[in-house]
Amino acid sequence: MATDKYYKAGKVMKAHGVKGELSISLYEPSLFENYPFEMLFINPGGGPVPFFVTAFSFNVTKNLLLVQLDGINDPGAASAFVAQEVFLASDALPSPKEKKFFTHEIIGFKAIDQQAGDIGIIEELLDLPMQQVFRILKDHKEILIPAVSDLIIEINREAKTVTVNAPEGLIDLYLNEGQNDEEE
């Protein structure tokens, strides 16, 4: 599947109700608070298949989207989609505001710390149990910084930079790692 054409938005958790609705857990729910879910793509194997959404409700606090898909009208048909990834067309995504971002858009951005300056390129966004973490590479060294709004100062999409205010000593911990071992 061409990843630039589709955005992995979530996963079907279960069939819901007697009409065959699907309960979908969204990976980045706050970005979709006002998104008009008109079409979803589900990949049951062999490529993404488009499904028109006839009704939906969204609960950002529970991180759930409840959808009714055209042609899926009973729990049996809906249960075939359980555990399937859900995609949206990349060109239909809403524009994230302020410190919010889509995972795929910030990969390759330069990370700048308020104190340390240029700290490298964001290579990956790790989904850890407690929070997401930027995995940044600088001079073949890995730096991990929590990708939380409290630490993100600015996302400049034009300049392709993410400015952060990392906790004191965190960046030095990664960049100076191994130097003490060599000195002993």
N, C-alpha and C positions, 0 to 999 in steps of 0.2 A: 504494500500500500504506500502510495506517495505521501510521506509525512507532511510535506509542505502544503498539500492540498486539503488535508484534514487535521483537525485539532482533537486530540484525545481529551474529552471533556469529563468522562466518568465511567461508571460501571453499573450494570443492572444488578440490583441487590435481590429483588424478589418480585413475583407477580403480586398484584394488590387488588383486592375486591373481586366482585363477580363479573365485572365488565372487561376484565383482562388488562387492567392498567399495569404499568411498570413503575416500580420504585427505583430511582436511579440516584446513586451517590455521586455528587459532583466533586471533582478534584480541586477546583478553585471556585467555590460557590459565590463568594462576594463579587466576582466579576460578572455574574449573570443575574444580579438582582432585578434588572429591568430588561432582560433579553427576551425577545419574542420567539419562543421556541416553536418554530413553524415546521422545521424538518430536522430529523436526526438521522445519522448513519450508524448502522450496526453491522459488525463484521461477523457473521455466523460461520465464516470460512469461505475463502475464495475471493474476498474483497468486500468493501463496504457496500451496503445496500441502503438506499434512501427510504425513509418512512415519513409520511406526513403526520404531523401531530394535530389531532382534532381537539384535544383539551389538555390543559396542564395546570398544575399548581406548584408553587415554589416555596420552600421553607428554608431560608438561609441559615437560621439558627440550628436547624437539625441537619443541614447540609443535604437536603433531599429534594429531588424533583420527581413529581408524580405525573406521568404522562399517559394519555390514551392515544394509541397509534391507529391510523386508518387501516382497517382490515383485520385488526387484532381485537376480537370481541369477547373472548372467554379466557378464564384462567389457564386452561390447558395450552392454548396457543401462546399466551404470554409467558408461561413457564419455560418455553423453549429458548427464551432470551436471557434467562438468569445466568449471571456470571460473564455475560458478554460485555466487551468494551463499547462505549458509546462515543461517537465522533460528531463534530460539527464542521461545516465547511469553513475553512480558514478565512476565506474572503468575506464571510458573513459575521465574523466575530465583532463584538462591540469594542470600542477603544477604551482600554483601561485608563483610569484617572489617577493622578497623583502618584502615590507610592504603590499602587496595585499593578500587577504585571501578569502576563501569561508566561508560563514556563518556557515555551519555545522561543519567545521573542527576546529574552535577555541572554540566551546562550551566545557567547562570543562578545558580549559587551565588556568594556574595560571597567574594572573595579577600582574606585578611588576612595581611599580612606581620608577622613578629614585631617588626621595627624600624620599618617605615613605617606600620603600621596598615592601614586600609582602602585597598586599592589598586584596587578596581573589581570588575566582574562578569565571571565566566568566560563568554566568548561561544562558545568553540570549543576543542576539543582537537585539535591538529594532529598528524598522524602523520608525523614526519620520519624520515629513514633511521636516525639514531642513537638517537632517543628520542621520546617524546610530549612535547608542549609545550602549556601552558595559554596561550590567547590571551585576554588580559584587556583590557577597555576601561575607561578612567578619563578623564573629561572629554574625550572624543573622541580620546584618545591610546591607542595600542596598547602593551601590555606583554607580553612573551613570557618565560615562566618554565618551565624544564624540569619536567615532571610526573613526577618521580622520587621514590621513597620517602625518599631521603636528605634531600630538601628539604621534603617534606610533614610537617608536625608533627601535624596533626589534621584529620579530616573530621567535621564535626558535621552530620549529616543533618537533625536536628530544626531547628537554626538556619539550615540551608542555607549553611554557611560552610566554606571550606577555608583552614586556617592554614598558611602556608609560612614558611620561613626562606631567603629568596632570597640568593644570593651578594652580598656587599657591593658597593654601587655599581650593581648591575644595574637596580634600579627607577629610581634617579636618572638613569641613562643614558637611559631611555625618557621619563621625565617632563620632563627638562630639554632634550631633543632639540629643536633649532631655536632655543633661546633665545640661544645663542652667535652664531648666524647673524644674528639680529636686532640684536645689540649691535654688530656690526662695521660 
